[in-house]
Amino acid sequence: MKLITEVLDDVSLLTEQTDKGSIKFIAGRYLQGGRRGVKEDVNGNGRIYTEDVLDSAANKFIEEKVKKNIGFGEMNHPSRATVDPERVCIVIKELSKDGLHYNGKSQIVERNPLGQIIIGIMESGGKIGVSSRALGSIKEEGGIKYVQPDLMFTAIDVVGEPSGQGCFVNGILEDVSFHLSNDGRIVEVKDMVNSGELNNMIEDAVKHKVDEAILLDAYALLIKKFSKLR
């Protein structure tokens, strides 16, 4: 699976008053869906998340992350699937379906300096966006790229430049693959610099009984690396 991101900038800053003071949220559209075969529904990265695929992944994220208060978001696009607690700037409080799309509401972690940066930008009239971070695969049919049913959301991040993808090309992190191990861990397989890295990966796979697909992917990436040196 690849690490896939999709940026939406239809969000705004909300402030709610409580007995403990004011709380700030980022609210708006978080996930964009589309209809199969309808080119008008293709998103900015040339993809469509059909309703069945998006609903399945979104509902799983809601049940396993949002409802347990572990649905987090970081600042900008980290090149990994997991969340770094030190960089968490929002906690997703709500995610609900609206037509083909999903609207969300996240509380800004104001005690984190990154949260203060978000508030400062938005209160000064600056524009930010939200970016879903997910693992999945893509298949092209009839000239349209469709996200496949293996889609799994891991976070919804905040991006300071909604149009900037950083190290992502069309919202996909190149030369890195991810796999789910038998015990549910997310294992990263990246382009190895030397065979020592491959040996470490093999040892880890044997030790933890990781799916053999990880080893096959590692081998393919190693061959790719050597072919570039010719």
N, C-alpha and C positions, 0 to 999 in steps of 0.2 A: 504494500500500500504506500501511497505517497502522502506527504503533508500538503494539504490544500487550504488556501485561505480565500475568503470572499469579503470584500469591503463594501459597506453601505454607509452613506453619510446623512441619512434621513433621521437624525437624532437631535435631541435638545436637552438642555439642562433644566431640571426641575428641583425646586426647593420646597420641602414639606416641614411644617412646624409640628413639633411634638412636645411632650412634657419635659423632655430632656434637652430641648433646643431644636435648631433646624438641622435637617438631614438633606443632603444633596444627591440627586439621582441623574443618570443618563437614561433617557427613555426614547423609544421610537422603533423603527423597523430594524430587526436584528438578522433575520434570515429571509432569503428570497427564493420562492418556488416558481415553477413554471409548468406549462403543459407540453406534453410530448408532441413533437412535430410542429410546434408553433414558433417560428423564428423570432417573432416579436418578444417572446419570453426568454430569449437567450440573454444571459447576464453580461456584465462588462468584460468578463474573462472568456466569453465564448461558450459558456456551459449552461446546461439546464438541470436543475434539481427537480425531478418530477415529484408530484404530490405524495405518492406512496413511499418513495425513497426519503424525502425530507421529513414526512410525518414519523416514520419509523425511527430515524436518527434523533429527531428533536424530542420525541416522547421518551426515548431512552435517556437522553441528556437531562431532561426534566426530572425523571424519576430517580436517576442515579446521582445527579449532581445538584440541580437547583433545589429540589425539595429537602435535600440533606444539608443545604447551606455550604456546599463545596463546589458550586459552580462559579469559577473565578475567571478573571481576565487580567492580562498584563498590559504594559505599555508597549506599543509597536509590535513588530512581527518577530518573535523569537524563532530561531530555526530548530525547534525541537517540539515534540508532541506533548510532553508533560509540562506541568505548571510549576514555576519557581515561586514559593511562598513569599520570598523577599521582594518580588517584583509585582505582587498582586496589587492592583489599583482599584478594581471593582469587584463587588460580590453580586451575582445575578440573583435577583429576588423574584422576578416574574418572567415567564416566557409562555406566550399563548398564541394560538392560531388565529389568523385574520385572513380569510380567503385562502389564497395559495401561500401566503407568507406567514411569518411569525413576528410578533411585536414583543419587545422586552423592556425590562426596567431593572436597572442595576444601581445599587448604592455605591457611591464613591467612597473609597477608604481614605478618609480625610487625614488620618494620622500618619499615613504613608506620604512621603514627599512627592511621590508620583501622582498621588491623588490630588495634592495641592496644585501640581502643574496643570492637571486637567481642568480644575476649577478656575485657575487663573486664566487659561487660554479661553475658555468658554465665556467667562464673565467679561473678558475684554473684547468679545465679539469674534473671537477666532473660531474656526470650524474644525471639528474633529469627526472621526467616523468610528464605527465599530467593525470588527473583522472576525468572522467565525474562523476557528482553527480546527481542522478535522483531518482524520486519516481516511483514505478511501482510494478508489480507482476510477478511471474514466474510460468510456468506450464511445467511439464515434459511430453514429448511424445516420445515414442520409445527409451527411455534411454537418451534423450537429453533435456536439460532445455532451454525452450524458453521464452524470455522476451515478455510480453503481450502488447496489444495495448494501455493499460492505461499509458504507459511510458511517463514521463514528466521530461525533463532535467531542473535542477535549477541552475547549475553552472558547470564550468570545472576548477578544481583546479590544483595546482602545488604540487607535492610530492617530498620530498627530498630523500626518499628511495623508488624507484619504486616497489620493491618487498614487502614492508612492508604495512600491512593493519591496524595496530593498533587495535582499538576496533571492527573492521569489520571482520566477519568470511566469507571467500570466497566472499568478496566484499559486504556483506549484514550486516546491523546493526541489531543485534538480539534483541528481547524483546521490540522493539519499532515499532509502526505502525503510519502511517500518513494518514490523510484524508483531502479532500478538502471540506470546508464548502460551504454553499449556496452562500456566498458572495465572494468566491474565496480565502479565507484565508486557509493557510496550518495549520492544527491542529495536534499536536503531542499527541499520546496516548501511555504512557509508563507504565511499570510495577509499579503499585502503591505500596508504602511502607505501607500505612495505609488507612483506609477508609475515612479519612479526605480529602485525595487527590481526592478520587473518588467523594466525595460530591462536592468539588470545580469544578470538571470537569462537573458534572451533572448541577450545577448552571450555568456554562458558556455555556453549550449546550442549556439550556432552554432560557437563556438571548439572545443568538445570533441565536437561531433557527438552531442549527447545525444538520446535518443529523443524524438520529437515529442510523445509523451504528456505529457512534463513541461511543455511549452509550453501544451498544452491545459488541463492541471490548473491552471497558473499563471493562465491567462486566466479560468477558471471562478472561481477564488478572488478575482480582482480584481473581477469582476462582483458577486460576493457581498459584497465590501467596500463597493462603491459603493451597493448596494441597501440596506445598513444605514444609510447616511448620509441617505437620503431622508426 
